Amino acid sequence: MDDTPVARAKVLTWNIWWRFGPHWQDRQPALLQSLREVDADVVALQEVWGNAHTTQAHEFAAALGLHARFAEPSYPPVSDVPRANEDEELTLGLGLLSRWPITSLERIELPARHRPFSPVAMVARLEHPAGPLPIVVACLEYEPAYNDDRMSQAQAVADLATDPALDGALPIIVAGDLNAVPNSSVLRPLREVMTDAWQAGGGDTAAVTLPSSHPSAPLEATELIDQRIDHIFFRPGEWAQRVTVESVSLAGAAVDGVYPSDHRAVACQLSWRAGR
């Protein structure tokens, strides 16, 4: 009988659609309710708004009793939307929520030849009870014409996630809106060094995270619409460590007729035993 202790973490990734779409304020309670229902330990957020006083990630963390961090800039570029006041300056970035303290966070610029700014990835360590839990959060390029950037960014994320400095007693996790289907050449660098949690957990191969059924679906994104483009990958943190995906699921369906986002969220329950 194997008496090695088992450790767990429930991870969710979700593109929460910034302040895009009509009546963005009406979506906030639905976003919060969906996050509360999943009750993940670690939440990677993309298209998160921020201003001089707070960020969407910090507001959610305060409501849920979690820790939060925010990093910008990220995709897509900020648009002209209604502000609380004329002087409000809005940013768009990545968010991270954690049940455990976030002990470190690095803001790493990703390659971008075609944009006037370089998006960032977040590389964080969380104070999991079993030890430091590394996570990389990212949102990759989405324009088909800029596919060279998207592929370079995927390689950069894979390089970040395989940095030996992250190795340890816990697995390394990558989570985000990667704007690529599971078997695409874009994700090859990640597939070669990490495991797709959805596939490892027996998730439905027809699962969709950018559905055309959404009233504001970007139907022009023909390579991404009605596909699973939001992903969680992992790799063991040490030799012989056994990582199991106990369950996978989608979240973020409409709440009382209100769609929280144009994306669905991906959640997975990971467990692992220390290597020997």
Rosetta blueprint (number, residue, H / E / L):
1 M L
2 D L
3 D L
4 T L
5 P L
6 V E
7 A E
8 R E
9 A E
10 K E
11 V E
12 L E
13 T E
14 W E
15 N E
16 I L
17 W L
18 W L
19 R L
20 F L
21 G L
22 P L
23 H L
24 W H
25 Q H
26 D H
27 R H
28 Q H
29 P H
30 A H
31 L H
32 L H
33 Q H
34 S H
35 L H
36 R H
37 E H
38 V H
39 D L
40 A L
41 D L
42 V E
43 V E
44 A E
45 L E
46 Q E
47 E E
48 V E
49 W E
50 G E
51 N L
52 A L
53 H L
54 T L
55 T E
56 Q H
57 A H
58 H H
59 E H
60 F H
61 A H
62 A H
63 A H
64 L H
65 G L
66 L L
67 H E
68 A E
69 R E
70 F E
71 A E
72 E L
73 P L
74 S L
75 Y L
76 P L
77 P L
78 V L
79 S L
80 D L
81 V L
82 P L
83 R L
84 A L
85 N L
86 E L
87 D L
88 E L
89 E L
90 L L
91 T E
92 L E
93 G E
94 L E
95 G E
96 L E
97 L E
98 S E
99 R L
100 W L
101 P L
102 I E
103 T E
104 S E
105 L E
106 E E
107 R E
108 I E
109 E E
110 L L
111 P L
112 A L
113 R L
114 H L
115 R L
116 P L
117 F L
118 S L
119 P L
120 V E
121 A E
122 M E
123 V E
124 A E
125 R E
126 L E
127 E E
128 H E
129 P L
130 A L
131 G E
132 P E
133 L E
134 P E
135 I E
136 V E
137 V E
138 A E
139 C E
140 L L
141 E L
142 Y L
143 E L
144 P H
145 A H
146 Y H
147 N H
148 D H
149 D H
150 R H
151 M H
152 S H
153 Q H
154 A H
155 Q H
156 A H
157 V H
158 A H
159 D H
160 L H
161 A H
162 T L
163 D L
164 P H
165 A H
166 L H
167 D L
168 G L
169 A L
170 L L
171 P L
172 I E
173 I E
174 V E
175 A E
176 G E
177 D E
178 L L
179 N L
180 A L
181 V L
182 P L
183 N L
184 S L
185 S H
186 V H
187 L H
188 R H
189 P H
190 L H
191 R H
192 E H
193 V H
194 M L
195 T E
196 D E
197 A H
198 W H
199 Q H
200 A H
201 G L
202 G L
203 G L
204 D L
205 T L
206 A L
207 A L
208 V L
209 T L
210 L L
211 P L
212 S L
213 S L
214 H L
215 P L
216 S L
217 A L
218 P L
219 L L
220 E L
221 A L
222 T L
223 E L
224 L L
225 I L
226 D L
227 Q L
228 R L
229 I L
230 D E
231 H E
232 I E
233 F E
234 F E
235 R E
236 P L
237 G L
238 E L
239 W L
240 A L
241 Q L
242 R E
243 V E
244 T E
245 V E
246 E E
247 S E
248 V E
249 S E
250 L E
251 A E
252 G L
253 A L
254 A L
255 V E
256 D L
257 G L
258 V E
259 Y L
260 P L
261 S L
262 D L
263 H L
264 R L
265 A E
266 V E
267 A E
268 C E
269 Q E
270 L E
271 S E
272 W E
273 R E
274 A L
275 G L
276 R L
